[in-house]
Amino acid sequence: MLVTILLVALSLGGRALLLPWVPIPKPAIQDEFSYLLAGDTYASGRLTNPKHPLWIHFETVHLLVQPTYQSKYPPVQGLWLALGQITFGNPWFGIWLSMAAMTAAIYWALAGWLPPKWALLGGVLAFLRIGFLNYWSESYWGGAAAAMAGALVIGAVPRLRRKPDAKTVVVMATGLALLANSRPFEGAVLGTVCLVAVLLKVPIRWVIRPLALTLIPVALWMVYYDYRVTGHPLRMPYMEHERQYQTSSPFAWQTGLKPEPHYNHEAIRAAYIGWDQATRVDEHARPVQVRIDRLFMLDRFYLGAPLTLCIGLFLVRIWRRQPKMRLPILLFLLFFVGIELEVSLNPHYAAPGAAFVFVLVAAALRRLRHYSPLLMQAAVAFIVFSIARDVARPENRFLYDKRAFIARRDAVLHRLDQAPGRQLVFVDYGQGHDINQEWVYNRADIDGARIVWAREMGSARDQELIDYYPGRRVWKLIDHGDAGVDLSEQPRGEQAKR
């Protein structure tokens, strides 16, 4: 318990101390705005928001505007953001808390597989490598919540195989429930391999009751949540979003394209057809090269060259000389093979299996110490130095660098903040606009927001929205990408003539 408290304090205190130099991050990726909508909705005391009467102006990427207005993503990340918003007045503090929870959970998982001092070493390296100043902590699109949930499942396996206990089953079931509401597919893969590993050793009658008592209420809640958001108890928001907008599948076995749906805006079509469909078609066409590229991306995030080298040198020896480590190696490989059924694999997709990575890291360093304690100490010092060097680079805080877009967005927001009253901004995209730099995102309560962002749809359709907001100042924003942004106030009396 003391080690857990120290790791949580290190996570919370270390990041808090850096706030004067590395301030609270600003959203830029479309996914981030979608998660922020979920957090704002839950913080407002609602599961979803009613469809806006002029919803067509607010249609945008990665969220639903009908049948209700809500994020397409599972709710756990949004709940963490809501916690930060309610408790500290800013959703990022939910990320801050989730990183500490992840660090504690990974250490708990490692303590189930390894002796205490090696679990501590693995936990510290996990904190330094994935728990501090990376895109999980410096953005809003998640990773820590799913890694924490996965660690609860992974850490329960050795404990249950040694001594079945109802409390540990409940911990495992809690992890499974959180995975179902954060990374459903990857969580299902991890849950399957881990449950099989438990049931091969433990009679099912010893685990079925606590599993059922935990998971059945969660399943009922999920059915209710889906019904409230999509109108269908068995249709998740993500599935409803795919039905409305997507033409391609993220899974390797679904290579065909669905008929193109009707898009109300060219910018939406460009996002889903010009970018999303084109990217997935390319990934299906080059599966081997895409997986190699993604493997390098995962390695850079979770390990880096020194840790990769350490595992590579000792993995075979661990398998031969440490029979207790064969099971986590096998489970990790099965998990990784399972998630490879997705054609695209970002580091936060693999987050449920993060604890397995650091079980292997600690086991490799333990094996190195068997050969030379001095060499092991030198290796740890070099690994910590290399991690510290990487953390110090600003690029480490971005999966996709959006600093230029954030700067343009900040300039626009500053100008709008200086204008008195409430604002309505019509957005259009000019030559050079990057379709991944989207402006049209709003608060959960669109009508109550000081700034409302809307898509320009021509004079007649825009006038409907202007009339709906009679007290707002009206602006037009044209984004030209790297060439800059044009923002101009529009005289209300001349809107119908535009």
N, C-alpha and C positions, 0 to 999 in steps of 0.2 A: 504494500500500500504506500509506503514512504517513497519508493522509487517512482510509482505512478504520480504521486503528488508533485515530486520534483520535476518530472518530465512535463506535466501540465503547466507548472509554474514557469519552466524554461520556455515553453511554447508561447504562453500568453505574455509573459514579461519581456521576452526577447523581441517580439514583434512590436509590443507597445512602446518600448524604449526607442525604436527606430522611426516612430511616426513623425517626429520633426523633420527627418531627412527623407524618409520614404512614406509620403502621406497616404491616406486612404485612396485606393485606386478608383479610377473612373471607368464606367462601362463603355465598350465600343463594339464588341462582337454581337451579332444579332441574337445569339443564344443567351447572352447575358441579360439583354433587355427583356427577353421572354421570362427568364427566371425571376427578374426583379418585379415583373408584373404579378407573378405568383406570390412572391413575398408580400407585396403591397396589398394584394387581395386578402391573404390570410391575416395580415396585421390589421386589416379593416374589419375582421370578424366574419368574413364570408368565405365560402368554398369556391365560388365563382362570381362573375358579374353579369348582370342582364345584358342582352344584346342591345347595342346603342341603336336608336331609331334611324340614324344616318351612318350605320356601320361601314358602309362601302368606302367612306373617306378614310377610315382608320385601318383598313385591311393591310396587313404587313407580314413579314417573314417570321416563321416559327411560333406563331400563336393562332388561336381561334378568335374570330369575331362573331361567329354564329355556329351553333345555336346559342351559345353563351360566349362571353368575352373572357378568355383565360389562356394561360400558357399551355402549350401542347405537352410539356414535359411532366414526368411523375412528380409528386408533391414534396418529397423529402427536402430537396435543396431549397425550395421556396419556403418551407417551414423553418429552416435554419435562418434564412434571410428575414423572415417575419420575426423570429426571436430577437435578432439584432436590432431590427427597426423598433420593436416594442420596448426592449430593455434599454437600449443605448441611443435610440433616435436615429440610427443609421444601419441599413441592412448589412453593410460590410462586417459589422461586429458579429453577425451570425457566422460569417466565414471564419473570422478570428477564433470563435469558440469551437467551430467544427474542426479546425486544424488541431487544436489542443485535444479534443476528444479522439481524433484519429491517432495522434501520437500515443495517447494512453492505451487505446485499444490494440494498436500494433504491438506495444510492449507486452500487453496481457497475452496476446496470441503467441508471441515468441517464448514467453515464460512457460507455455504449455509444451513446447517442443524441445526446449534447450535448458541447460543449467542456468541458474540465476545470473551469473556474471556475463554469460554470453548473450542471454536475453537482453540484459542492460546495454551491452555494446551494440547489439543489433538495433535496439530501440533508439539509442542516441544517433546512430548512423541514419536510421529512417527519418528521424526528426531533421537532421541536417540536409538530407538528400531530397526528401519530398514534403517536409513539413514546414519549410521556411523559405520565404521570398522566391516562390516560383509561381506559375500561372494559376495553381490551385488557390494560393493565398492572395494573389494580386488580381484576381478577376472574380466574376460572379457565376461562372458556368460549371463550377463544381469539380469533384474529385475526392475531396476529403470525406464527405458524407458516405459515399459508397465504399471507400477504403476502410472506414471505421466499421461499417456494417459487415463487410467481408472479413475483417479481422475477428469479429465476434464469432463468426461461423468457423473460421480456420482454427482459432484458439480452442474452440469447444471440442474439436475432433480428438486430439490426444488425451484430453481430460476424460472424455466419455469412454474412450477405448480402455483407459486404465481403470476407471471406477465410475460406472454410470450413476448420475446424480440428477435429480429433477431440476435443481437450480441451474445446472449447466445446460440442460436441455432447453430451459426457458431462455437462457442467454443465446443459445444457437438459434432458437426460433425467433427471437427479437432481431438478430442479425438477418435472418431470412426475410422477415417482414419488412425491414428497412431496405433491403436489396430489391424486393419486389416493387418498392415505391421510389427507387432511385435509379437503378440500372437493371430493369427487369430481365432482359435476355442474358446478360453476363452473370447476373445474380442467380438465374435459374441454372446456368452451367455450373457455377461454383457450388450451389446448394446441392445439386444432383451428385457431383463427385464426392462431396464431403459427407452427405447422408449415406451414400453407399459405403464409404469407408467406415462409418460408425456402425451401420447395420450388419456389416460382415463380422463384427466383433461382439456386438451387443444385441440381445433379443429385441425384436421390435416392440414387444409388449412393455418394455421398460421405458421407451421413449415416446410412444404414440400419444399417451394421454397429455403430458405437458406440451407436446408439439401442437396437438389439436386445440387445447385450451388457449394457447397463444395465437395460433394462426387462423382459426375459424373466425374470431371477432375481427381480425385484421382483414380477412377476405370479404366479410360482410361490409366493412367500412369502405373497402375499395370499390365494391359493387355500387354502394350508395354514392360515392364520389364520382364514379364514371357516369352514373345516371344524372347527377346534378349538372355535370359539365357538358356531356354530349347528348343527354336524353336517352341513352341506351345503357343499361346496367352492365353489359359485357363488352362495351366498346370504349377502350381507353382514349383519353384526349389525343395521344400520339396517333392512334389508329384513325380517329376522326380527321385529324390533320392530313394524314397520308391519303385518306379517301378524297378529301377536297382538293388537294394541291399536287401530290406527288405522282410521277409517272414511272419511277424506277424504284427498285428495292435495294435496301442496304445488305441483303443477304446473298451469299455466293450462289445458292441454288435457284435464285429467281433472277434470271438474266433478261427476260423479256420486258418490253415497255407497255404500260397501260395506255389507253387512249388519252390524249391530252385534254384536260378539263378546260372549262371556260375560265379565263382569267379576266378580272375586271380592270386590271392595270398592267401596262407594259412592263413596269418595274418588277411587278410580282412574277410575270411570265419570264422575264430575264433571269430572275433569281432561281426559279425552279426548273426552267428548261435550258436557258443559256448557261447556267452554272451547275446546278445540282444534277440534272439529268446528264449533262455532258461529262461531268466528273465521274459519275457512277458508270456510265457506258465505257469510259476510258479504263476505269478500275476493273471492270469485268473483262475487258479486252487484254489487259496486261496483268493478270493475277499474280504471277511470280514476282515481277519487278515491283509491283505495288506492295506486296508483302515484305519484300526485302527492305524497301524504303521505310515502311512502317516499323519494321523490327529495329532499324537503326534509330528511329524516332523514340521508340519505347526505351531502348537502351540508354539514349542520351538523357532521358528524363529520370528513369528509375535508378540507373547505376553509374554511367560514365565509365571511361576507359579503365581506371584502376580497379574498380569493383568487378567489372566484367572480366578482366584478366584474372583476378583472384578466383572467381567462381570457375572460370574456364580451366584453370590449372588444377583445381582440386575436386571438381565435380565427380570424376570417375573414382578417385580415391575415397571420397565421402561415401559413394555407393558401395564400394567394396569393404571399407573398414568400419563404417558406422551404419549398421543395419537399421537402427531406429530412424535414420534420416532418409531411408528409401521411400517411405510412405509420403512425406511432404514433397519430395522430388517428383514422385509419380503423380500425385494429385495436382501439382503445379503444371506439369506437362499436359495432363488431361484437360485442365482448365484452359490452358493456352491453345490447345488444339480446338477446343470447343468454340472459343471466341474468334478463332480464325475463320469461322463460317461467315463473319461479317467482312464485307469487301473493304471497308474503311475502318481503321483502328487507331484512334487518338489515345494518348495516355490515360485520360479520364475514363475511357471505355473499359480499360483493363484494371481500373482501380479496385474492384472487389478482390483481386488476387494479390494486392500489394504486399500484404503480410508475408506471403510465401516467398517473395523476392528477398526479404530481409532475414527470413529463416535460413535461406541458402547463403546469404552474405555472412551471417554469423557462423554458420557451420564451416564455411570455407576458411574464415580467419582462425577458427578453432583448430582446423586441420593444419593450417600453417604454423600455429604455435607448437603443434606436436613435433614439427621438424626443427623449429628454431624460435624460441620466445623472443629473442632480440630482433629477428627478422619480422616477426609478426608485429611487434611494437613499431618498428620503422614503417611497415606497410600501413598501419593504422594512422600514424602521423602524416604520411604522404596522402592518404585518402582524405583525411580531414582538411589538409591544406588544399587539395584539388577542389574539394567541395566548396570551401570558403572562397577560393578564387572564382569559381563559377557563380556563386551566389552574389558576389560583388558586381557582376556584370548586369547592367539594366536589361539586356536582352533575355536574361534568365527568367524575367518576370512575365514574358509573353510567349504564348505558343505561336501566335501570329501577331507580328508587331503592328500595332494600330496607333502609335504615338502621333503620327501626322494627322490622322483623323480626329483624335482626341483634341489636339490643339485647335483645329478648325471648329470643332463643335464647341469647345470652351469659349472661343471668341464670339460665336453666335449667341450662346447662352448668356454671356456677359452683357452683350448689347440688349438682349431681350429683358434681362433682369434690371437694367437701368431704365427701361421704359415703364411709365406708371400704368397701373391697372392690369387687366388681364389681356392675354395675347392669343391670337389664332394665326398659325403659320401654315400656309399652303406650300407644299414641297413639290418641286419638279427637278428633274435630272437632266443636265446638259451633256455636251460632248466631253468625254473623259471621265465621267462618273464611274466609280468602282461599285459594282452591284453588291459587294459585301459591306459597303459603308452606308447603312440604312439610317434615315433620320426619323421615320414615322413610327415612334413608340410613345405611348402615353401611360399615365397613372391608371390605377384600377378604377378610380372615379374620374372618368374623362371630363365630365361637365364641371367638376369641382376643381380641376387643376388650373393653376395660374397660366400655364402655357399649354395649348392644345396643338398637336401636330397632325396635319391632315394632308391627304393626297390631292393635288390639283386635278380637277376633272373637267375643266372648261367653265365658261362664265355661268351658264345656267345652273349646272350642278353645284358649283361653288357657292352661288348665291343662296342656295337652300341652306348651306351650313352657316353662311354669314347671317342670314335671317334667324337661324336657330340660336346664334350667340350674339344678340343685339348689342351687348355692352362691351364687346371685345375689340381691341385694335387689330387690324388685319395686316399680315405681312406675307410676302412671297419670297421663298428661298429657292435658289437654283444652285445645285451642287455640280461643279465641273471637275471634281476629283482633285488631283494635285494642282490643277490650275487655280483653285480657290473656290470661294462661295460668294454668290451675290445675294444680299439680303436687303430688301427694300420694303418700306411701309406703303400700303395701298390705301388711298383715300376711300372711305366706305361708300361714299355716294357714287363712285365710279366703278364699283365692282361689276355691275351687270353689263358694263360696256367693254369689259376686258375681252 
